[in-house]
Amino acid sequence: MPRLPLLAASALLSLLLTGCGSLPASSDKVGKVYQRESFAAEETFSRLFDANVEATCEAARRALLSQGYVISKADAGVVRGAKHFQPEGEVHVEIAFNVVCVGDGPKQQIATAYVSAQQDRYALKKSPQAASLGVSALGSISVPLSATQDSLVKVASETIPAGEFYDRFFTLMQRMLRENTADR
């Protein structure tokens, strides 16, 4: 009789181990993200402009400024800007743009703007604070207080993949380029 429960337990254990082995590990999903990169000749992240590098990047800078982005870098051929959002009470989102302008053609009279935007999502983390009270005869005592220390913790980060998002930006860039060249 004692042999039957031992066999049943053994069979149950092997069944559980087999089931656990067949589940996809979360690291497999994360590790295979690179395999979805197609490196196809799409125009989601780039556009060709009929202007030199300086004028193209200036149009990108003006487009970002017109939408409330704070420019952190605007050098020869590079523009970086960011904007902060708070869509919910305890959620904070930041979109960071990176624009690189590269001259094309024999006299570099046209330029390609390469753009990528990264969205970082933060959540509010509340940590209770404790106070220590030291009494020489008794030692120290930690007493929790009702106060909490709040901090933002990054919970997600991704490159924005939406083609329409970049189409709207490139359209605004084109308008800024036309307005800037009309002023000259």
C-alpha positions as CSV (number, residue, x, y, z in Angstrom):
1,M,0.0,0.0,0.0
2,P,2.7,2.6,0.7
3,R,4.1,2.0,-2.8
4,L,0.9,3.4,-4.5
5,P,1.1,6.9,-3.0
6,L,4.9,7.0,-3.8
7,L,4.2,6.1,-7.4
8,A,1.3,8.7,-7.7
9,A,3.5,11.4,-6.2
10,S,6.3,10.5,-8.5
11,A,4.0,10.6,-11.6
12,L,2.6,13.9,-10.5
13,L,6.1,15.4,-10.0
14,S,7.2,14.3,-13.4
15,L,4.0,15.7,-15.0
16,L,4.6,19.0,-13.3
17,L,8.2,19.2,-14.4
18,T,7.3,18.3,-18.0
19,G,4.6,21.1,-18.0
20,C,7.1,23.6,-16.6
21,G,9.6,22.7,-19.3
22,S,7.2,23.3,-22.1
23,L,6.1,26.8,-21.0
24,P,7.9,29.6,-22.9
25,A,10.3,31.4,-20.7
26,S,9.9,35.2,-20.5
27,S,13.6,35.6,-21.3
28,D,12.9,33.8,-24.7
29,K,10.4,36.4,-25.6
30,V,12.8,39.2,-24.7
31,G,15.8,37.6,-26.3
32,K,14.0,37.1,-29.7
33,V,12.9,40.7,-30.1
34,Y,15.9,41.4,-32.4
35,Q,14.6,38.7,-34.8
36,R,11.6,40.9,-35.6
37,E,13.9,43.6,-37.0
38,S,13.4,43.5,-40.7
39,F,15.9,46.2,-41.8
40,A,13.6,46.7,-44.8
41,A,13.8,49.8,-47.1
42,E,10.8,51.5,-45.5
43,E,10.4,55.2,-45.1
44,T,8.9,55.2,-41.6
45,F,12.0,56.8,-39.9
46,S,13.4,58.9,-42.8
47,R,12.5,61.4,-45.5
48,L,14.3,63.1,-48.2
49,F,14.1,67.0,-48.2
50,D,14.9,69.4,-51.0
51,A,17.2,71.5,-48.8
52,N,20.7,71.2,-47.3
53,V,21.6,69.7,-44.0
54,E,21.4,73.0,-42.1
55,A,18.0,74.0,-43.4
56,T,16.6,70.5,-42.9
57,C,17.7,70.3,-39.3
58,E,16.5,73.8,-38.6
59,A,13.0,72.7,-39.9
60,A,13.1,69.8,-37.5
61,R,14.1,72.0,-34.6
62,R,11.3,74.5,-35.4
63,A,8.7,71.6,-35.8
64,L,9.6,70.3,-32.4
65,L,9.6,73.7,-30.8
66,S,6.2,74.5,-32.3
67,Q,4.7,71.4,-30.5
68,G,6.2,72.3,-27.1
69,Y,9.3,70.1,-27.1
70,V,12.3,71.3,-25.2
71,I,15.4,71.2,-27.4
72,S,18.4,69.7,-25.6
73,K,20.8,69.7,-28.6
74,A,20.8,71.5,-31.9
75,D,24.2,71.1,-33.6
76,A,25.3,70.6,-37.2
77,G,23.2,67.7,-38.4
78,V,21.6,66.7,-35.0
79,V,18.5,67.8,-33.1
80,R,17.3,66.3,-29.9
81,G,14.2,67.3,-28.0
82,A,11.8,66.0,-25.4
83,K,8.3,66.6,-24.1
84,H,6.7,65.4,-20.9
85,F,3.1,64.3,-20.4
86,Q,1.0,63.2,-17.5
87,P,-2.0,61.2,-18.9
88,E,-3.1,59.9,-15.5
89,G,-2.6,61.0,-11.9
90,E,0.3,58.7,-11.1
91,V,1.7,58.1,-14.6
92,H,4.3,60.2,-16.4
93,V,5.3,59.8,-20.0
94,E,8.2,61.3,-21.8
95,I,8.8,61.4,-25.6
96,A,12.3,62.0,-26.7
97,F,13.0,62.8,-30.4
98,N,16.4,62.3,-32.1
99,V,16.8,63.8,-35.6
100,V,19.9,63.3,-37.7
101,C,20.2,65.2,-41.0
102,V,22.6,63.7,-43.6
103,G,23.5,65.4,-46.9
104,D,22.8,63.6,-50.1
105,G,23.6,64.2,-53.8
106,P,26.9,65.4,-55.4
107,K,26.8,68.9,-53.9
108,Q,24.9,68.0,-50.7
109,Q,22.0,70.2,-51.8
110,I,19.4,67.7,-50.5
111,A,19.3,66.0,-47.2
112,T,17.7,63.0,-45.6
113,A,16.3,63.4,-42.1
114,Y,16.4,60.3,-40.0
115,V,14.1,60.5,-37.0
116,S,13.3,58.2,-34.1
117,A,11.2,58.9,-31.1
118,Q,11.4,57.0,-27.8
119,Q,8.6,56.8,-25.3
120,D,9.5,56.3,-21.7
121,R,6.7,55.5,-19.2
122,Y,7.1,56.1,-15.5
123,A,4.9,55.2,-12.5
124,L,4.7,56.7,-9.1
125,K,6.2,54.5,-6.4
126,K,5.3,55.2,-2.8
127,S,7.7,54.1,-0.1
128,P,6.7,54.4,3.5
129,Q,9.2,56.2,5.7
130,A,10.3,54.9,9.1
131,A,11.9,56.8,11.9
132,S,14.4,55.3,14.3
133,L,14.3,56.2,18.0
134,G,17.5,55.4,19.9
135,V,17.3,54.8,23.7
136,S,20.7,53.8,25.2
137,A,19.3,51.3,27.6
138,L,16.9,49.6,25.2
139,G,18.6,50.0,21.8
140,S,16.9,51.5,18.7
141,I,13.3,51.2,17.8
142,S,11.9,51.8,14.3
143,V,8.5,53.5,14.2
144,P,6.6,53.7,10.8
145,L,5.4,57.2,10.1
146,S,2.3,58.1,8.0
147,A,4.5,60.0,5.5
148,T,5.6,58.4,2.3
149,Q,8.4,59.2,-0.1
150,D,7.3,59.3,-3.7
151,S,9.5,58.7,-6.7
152,L,9.0,58.0,-10.4
153,V,10.2,54.6,-11.6
154,K,10.6,53.8,-15.3
155,V,8.3,50.9,-16.1
156,A,8.5,50.8,-19.9
157,S,10.5,52.2,-22.8
158,E,10.1,51.7,-26.5
159,T,10.9,53.3,-29.8
160,I,7.6,54.6,-31.2
161,P,6.9,52.4,-34.3
162,A,3.8,54.2,-35.7
163,G,4.2,55.4,-39.2
164,E,1.4,58.0,-39.0
165,F,3.2,59.6,-36.0
166,Y,6.3,60.1,-38.1
167,D,4.2,61.2,-41.2
168,R,2.7,64.0,-39.2
169,F,6.1,65.1,-38.0
170,F,7.6,65.0,-41.5
171,T,4.6,67.0,-42.9
172,L,5.2,69.7,-40.2
173,M,8.9,69.7,-41.0
174,Q,8.1,70.2,-44.7
175,R,5.9,73.2,-43.8
176,M,8.5,74.7,-41.6
177,L,11.1,74.3,-44.4
178,R,8.8,76.1,-46.8
179,E,8.1,78.9,-44.4
180,N,11.8,79.3,-43.6
181,T,12.9,79.4,-47.2
182,A,10.1,81.8,-48.1
183,D,11.5,84.3,-45.5
184,R,14.9,84.4,-47.2
